[in-house]
C-alpha cells in the first residue's frame, strides 16, 4: 500500500529513519508538509523564512514531488491518506508539548477514518535528537534533573549511526496525482537570512565548520568577536541535518568533545520538557513562583530599551542589536543579556524568552525556555541564584578588543575602550539605564527573600 511521509522538524532526505520506514514495504510514498496556522502565529518572520526556504530546498531535492498544504493537520493528513489509499502515515517522533498534542489529535483522526475505510496507522520512527527523550534515566527509571550525571549516562547509552536514506530510498508520488487536497505554493516573506537554509545549506555549513572551526571550538566558542561557533542551531531546529550526522564527524579532540557536550545539552533540555511540559512557560522550580518581579510602566520602559539595544551597557546592546538585525545571537551573549534582564532589570524571564522566540531563526522551545531558566536560576541544573553576570566584566573577558561591540553598536566604533566608557561615552550613546552594583544587591535581596 502507499504511505504518507509527513515532514515536520525533519526537512531533509539524508539520515531520515521515517523515510526508510515509509518505503519499507516497497509501496509508493507521498511526501507532504502541512503549513499550520498555529505555528505560523507563534513564529517570527525570520524563522518562517527559514522554514519556507528549507521547504523549497526539500522540494527541489524531490524534483517537485513535495505536496505542501495549508490547514489543521488533524484534518489535512487523514484526507491525504484517504486520497492515495495509504495504510500508514510516517513521522519523526515529536517530544515537545504542542507537537505531542497535535500528533495525538492526528492519530485519533486517522483511527476515526480507519473505522470507515480500513486501518490507517501513524508510525513514529526516530526523533530530532541523538538520544530520544525518556531513554536516558536513572537506575530507578526517574528522569535526571542535573546535566552532568545525565551527560555521563547519555554517553554510555550511545546512539545509532546515521540512517542510509536519500531521494532514491522511495518511489515518490507526484502531488499532481493527488485529489481532494489543494496544494499551495510555498510562501516567501522576502526576508534576507544571513545563512542559507535547508539541507544543502546545512551540509555546506557543517563541512566548512569541521574543516575550519572544529579544532579550536573549545577555545573560541565563548568569544563573540571570533567566528568560532558552528552556526548549526537553526539547521538542527528544523531538522535539515540530524545530530547523528554531526556526531559521526566528531573525533576525540578537545573541540570535538566540547561540541558533543553541547549536543548533549540539547538532548537534556528536550528530556526535561518531555518530562515536565509545563516548564516551557512556568518555573521548573516552583519555589521561584514567589520571586518579586517588576511589571509596571518603568519596567516596560526598561524592557523596550533592552529590546532595542539601548541600555547603555555595550555588550548587552551589541547582542540585542545583532539579534534584531540577523535573527541570531552568540550563545555567550545570550547568557549575558538574559542575566541582565532578570537580575539587573528584575523582569520576568518569560518576557525575554518570548522576545527571543519572536526574533530568533533558531528559536527552539526546549533550548530557549530552559536556557532562560538557567539564567534566572529557576530551572533544572540552573546557575546559582547568586551568580549575577557583570556585563562590563563579561565584555572585557569575552570581547577584549571590543570588535564585537563595535560591529553592532556603530556609536562606539571610534571609542578606544568600549568596555570602559566612564570618560569616553559618545553623546549619541545612552547612559546606563541602571546601576549594576545597586541592582545586583537588589537581585540578591529578592532571591534571598525566597
N, C-alpha and C positions, 0 to 999 in steps of 0.2 A: 504493500500500500504506500501511497505517497506520504510524506511527512512535512510538517511546517518547522522551519528553523527560525525562531523568533529572537532577533538580536535586541540587546538592551545595553548593558555595560560591557560588551564584548565585541566591539566593532572591528573585527579582524577575521582573517581566514586561517592564519597560521596558529598552531598550538591552541586549537579550539576543540576540546573534547565533545562539546554538544554537537558540533558538525559531524564528527565521526559517528556519534550515536544516531543522529538523524538519518545518515546514509547507510547504516549498518545492514539493513535488510535489502539493499540494492534498489530501493524504490526511489522515485524522483523526489526532490526536495525543493520546497518553496521558501526562499529567503525573504524575510519581511522585517519591517520596523514600524512601530506604531508611535506617531507623534502624539504624546499625551499632553492635553491642555493643562493638567495639574502640574506636571513637571516644568512646562513652559512658564507658568505663572511664578514658579519659585526659583527660576534661574535668571542670572544676569545676562546681558546681551553678549558678552564675550564667551561665556560658557555655551550659550546657544549657538554662536557662530562656530565654535569648535565642533559641536555636535553635527551641525549641518555640513561643515567641510569634511568631517570624518565619514559621514554617510555618503557624500559624493565620492570620496576615495574608495569606499567599500563597493559602491555601485559600479564604479569604473573597473574595479578588480573582478567583478562578476559579469563584466560586459553588459551592464544594464539590467541584469536579472536580480534586482532587489526591489521588492514591492514596498513602497512607503505609503502608509495610510494614516489618516488622522482620526482621532476619536478615543473613546474609552476602550482599553484593551479587553475588558471582560465582554464587550460586545463585538469588537473587530476580530479578535483571534478565533472565536467559535465560527464566525462567518467565513473566515479564510479556510479553516479546517474543513468545513462543510463544502465549500466551493470546489475543493480539489479532492474530496473524499479521503481526507487524511485520517490515519489511525492514531497518530500521535503528534504532539507539539513539543519541540525540544528547546530547552533553555539552559543557560548557565544559572546555577542556583543563586538566589539573592538572599542577603542576610540583614540588610538594613530595614528599618520599620516599614517605610512606605512600600518598598518593593515586596516585602513579605505579604503585606495586606493585599496588594494588587495581584500577586500570584495566587493567593488563596481564593480570591474572587474569580480569577480566570479558571482555576481548576474546578471550582464549583460550577461555573457556567458551562465548561466542557462536559462535565458529568451530566448536567441537565440536558445538553444536546445529545449525549450518548444514550440516554433513556429512550430517545425518539428514533435515532438512526445509527446505533452502534457505538461502542465504547471509543472515546477519544481521550487519550492519556496525556497529561502534562508531565514530561520527563525532564528532570533536572540532572545535568551531568557537569561536574566541575564547578568552579567558582572563580571570582576575580582575585583570589588570594593564593599564596604559596601553600598555606595550610588553612583549610576552611574553618571558620569559627565553630567552636564547640568540640573540636577534635583534640585540642591540647588542654588537658585538665589536670588537676592534682590527682594524687593516688585515690582519693575518695570520690572522684568524679566532679568535685566542685570547681568552679572557674577560678582562674588566677586574678588577683587584684593588683599585683605588683609586677612590673615588667621583667626584672632580672631573672627571677625563677621561671617566668613564662618563657623567656628567651632560651634558657637552658633546656627546658622541656621541648620547646619548639624545634630546636636544632636536633635533639635526639629523635624526635618524631620523624623529621625529614619530609621530603616531598617527591613527587614523581618527576621524571624527566619530561621535557616538552612533548606534547602530543604531535604526531606527524600528520598534520592536516593541511589542506590547501584548497585552491579552487577545483582541482581535479578529484577531490575526495567525493564529490557528489554529482549526480545528473540534475541540473538545475532547471526548474520550471520557469518558463517565460511569463512574467507578470501580465503580459498582454493576453494570455490564455485564461486568466482567472476572472470569472464573472461573479458579480454580486457584491464586490467591494471596490470602491473607487480609489484608484491610486492617485497620489498627489505629487506635485513637483517638490523637491527638497528646497526649503526656503533659503534665502540668502539675505542677511541683515546688512551686508556691506561693511561689516566691522573688520578692521585690519588686525590680524593677530601677529605677534612678534615671532612666532614659530609655526612651521607648517603642521597641520592637523592630520589625523588619520594614520592608518597602519604604515604607509610608506614613509610619512614624516617621522613616525616613532622609530622605525628601523634605522633611518639615517641618523637621527639624533643620538640613539644609543650607540651606534657604531663609532660616531665621532667622539663620544664621551669615553668609551672604552679605550680608544686609541690615544686621546689627548688629555683626559682628565681623571681617569680612574686611579692611576697610581698615586696621585697626590691628593685624592679626595679626603683622606683622613686629616690632612693638614689644612686644606683650603676650604672645606665646606662651610666653615664658620665666618669666612671673610666675604662680606657682600661687595667689597671693592674688586674682588677677583672673580673670574668666570670659572668657579671651582665646583659647581653643582651640576647634576646631570640634566636638570630641567625635564625629567620624565614624569613628573607628577600628573600633569593633565592627561598624558597618554595612559597612565595607569588608571586614572579616574574613569576614563571612557573605555578602557579595555582594548585600546588599539594595539597594545602589546601586553603579553602576560608576564607577571613577575617571574614565572619559571624560566622564561626566555632570558631574562636578565640574570637570574641566579646561575644559569648554565654557563654564562660567560665570566663569572667571578672566580678568581683564583684564591690563593692563600695570602696575598699581600695585605698590608695594613689597610690600604684604601679599599680593597675589595671586601674585606671583613667588616669594615666600618659601614660600607654600603649595605651589606647583607643585614646588619643590625637595624638599619633604617627600614628595610623591607619588613623586618620582624615587628617593628613598631606599628607599621600599617596593619599587619595581621592582629596585633594585640588590641588596638583600638576597635577594630571591627569585631573582635571577640567580645569586648566589653559591651558594645552596643547590642550585639546579638543576645547577650545575657541580660542586659539592663536597658531595653529600648527607651525607657523613659528618660534616660540620661542624655538623650540628644538635645533636650531643651531645659532639663531640670538638673539641679546639682546632684551628681552621683552621691556625694557625701551630704546627706540631708541636714547635717548639723549646720551647714552653711546657708540653709534657707533663712536663718535668723540674722545673717550679716547685714549691717547697716549700709545702704547704698544711697546715692544721691539721684533724684529724678525730677527735680524742679526746673524752673526756667534757666537758671545758671548752669545746671547740669547739661541741659540740652544745648546750650550755647557752647559749652566746652566740648561736647560731642561733635558738634559741627566743625569746630576748629580742628579737632583730631582727624575727622574725615577729610578735611581739606588740606591737611598737612601744614597747618598754620599754628602750631603750638608754641613755637619759639625754641623747641629742642631739635637741633639739626638732624640727628639720626632718626628720630620719630617722624619728622616731617618728610625726610627723604623716602622712608619706607611707604608712607601713606601716598606720596605723590607717584612713586613707582607703581603702586597698586592701581591708582586712578588712571594712569597713562597706559599701562600694559596688561593689567589683569593678573599680575604676578607680584609676589614679594619674596625676597630672600628669607629663608627659614629663621635664621638668627634674628633678623629684623622683625619677623612676625612675633617672636617672643618678647622683644623689646617693646613694641607698640602695644602688645596685649597687656604686659605688666603696667605700662603707663596708664592705660585706660582704666584698669581695675584697681590699681594701687596708688596712683597719683591723682586721678580724676574721680575715683570711688564710684565708678559707674558699673552697672550690671554687665557681666561678661557676655550675656545674651545679646546686648546691643552690638558689641563688636563682632560676635560670631555671625550675626545676621548680615552685617555690612560686608564682612568677608565673603559670605556666600553669594551676595549680590555682585561682588566685584571680581572674585577670583575665577580664572578659567579652570583651575584645578579644584574648585570647591567640592570637597568630599565630606559628607555628613559626619562620618566617624572621626576622620582625622581632624577636621576643623573644630568640631564641638569639643572633643577631648583635648585637643591642643590648647584651646581656650581655658578649659577647666584645669589643665595642668598649670597654666599661668595664674589662674585665680586661686589655686590651692584646694579646689573643691572636688577634684576628680580622683580617679584611681592613680596611685603612684605619683601624686601631684608634687609640684615644687613646694617646699615647706612654706607655710603661710608667712614666715618672717623674711623670706627671700624677696626683696624688692629691688628690681633692676634699677640701677642708677643710669639714666640714659646717656649722661655725659661720659661716665666711665666706660660704658659699653661701646660708645662711639670711638673713644680713644683706643680701646683694645682691639676692636674688630675692623675698624676703618681708620688705621693710624695715620695715613696720609690725607684722609678726607676726600679721596677720589669718589667714593660712592655718594657722599653728601653733595659734593659739587656737581655731580652728574644730574641729580634730581632736584636740587634746590639752586636755581641759577642766581638767586640773590647773593649767594655765598661763594661764587666761583672766583672772586678776586680776593677772598679773605685767606690769609696765610694759614691760620689755625682755626678751622671751622668748629672745633670742639672746645674752644675757649674764646667766647665772644664777650667777655666782661668788658673789654676795652675796644673791641673792634667789631661791634654789631652794626651792620648797614642799616640805614634809615628805613629801607623798604622791607626789612625782615622783622617779623613781630617779636616783641618782648615775650619771655616765658609766661605762659598763662597761669602757671602755679610755681610755688617754691618747692622744689623736690624734697629738700630736707624736712620741711614742715609737713608735707603730705606723707612722707614715709612714717613719721611719728604718728600721724593721724591714722594711717592704714594699720599700723601695729596696734593702736588703741582699739580699733574696730575688731580686728581679728582676736585680740586678747579678750574682748568682751564676750566672745563665744565660749 
